[in-house]
């Protein structure tokens, strides 16, 4: 009987696993791929989580992540606005950061099953029975679903968003010699989408964009879509023409959905993108996943140590999660409506350029506050 089982080995899953074993609990984690692995992600993390990572010896200092303190926005027509990031952030690839946390998890006693797909789970007699693709079963007292943006677990849970087609596709590249400031994160609009660019570790830059599936269908290939749509923004055209892309093909994810998701189902506790995906233009999905893992870990410890019941634990987690993230997710869904459209993106970027107060509010709505973590 395991104390904590976790489906998904991204940031939310790995942080939850590490905090779980440090609290004295047995932890098993299932990841469908093997490390190191790449993920479609903007790879920008606001400094709201840095103090926590440093205090827990989880900050990847050896990777020399970039330091980011400035945001540049551009409309489709090339109008540009600049916003200071007072709190700042850092850039690091998921390829390197996830592997770093994975190695720490192994060293500290987390049992990790890679190349393992969880097909189903059942909750009876106050315990979970979890089944993988080989029909092997595992029993656990608690279950965290941290399976990311979209997986077969969403299908198993019959989640509403999974049954509805989503019009978005996510595409990510790594490149060198990108023509932009090393300390900036840029967000460039194009028709029906937007592209984020920032420096990560070493001499690498992340280039990640969200487009509509209809753009891809219309032009027939990612390369043709980029030529016809994305390069209409002059900043993106320069990036594509002058940067040295290090892989021939990008990492791609289809059916990206921003619909609300249930936080708790059949007593399984969702965390990270599995609990709610924030619009990439707000940037902070990685920070939210890390922070959510700390909220969940405290409540799991209270339950596993017998301080309160399962129902109380679930209610406490729901309340803490909503207080931290619900408004940010709502803001992201509203803000997304202004991006990727010619008139609204031109208007919004123009307003931001002429209104420091508006830009400060946008940054505040899309970023959280620094926090500390201590076990119960």
PyMOL commands that set and color helices and strands:
alter all, ss='L'
color gray80, all
select helices_A, chain A and resi 11-22+47-55+61-63+94-107+152-156+160-163+213-219+222-228+230-232+234-242+272-274+280-282+285-304+310-336+342-354+356-366
alter helices_A, ss='H'
color red, helices_A
select strands_A, chain A and resi 2-7+27-30+44-46+66-74+80-91+111-113+118-124+127-132+137-145+168-176+184-190+193-199+205-212+244-245+251-256+264-265+268-270
alter strands_A, ss='S'
color yellow, strands_A
deselect
rebuild
show_as cartoon
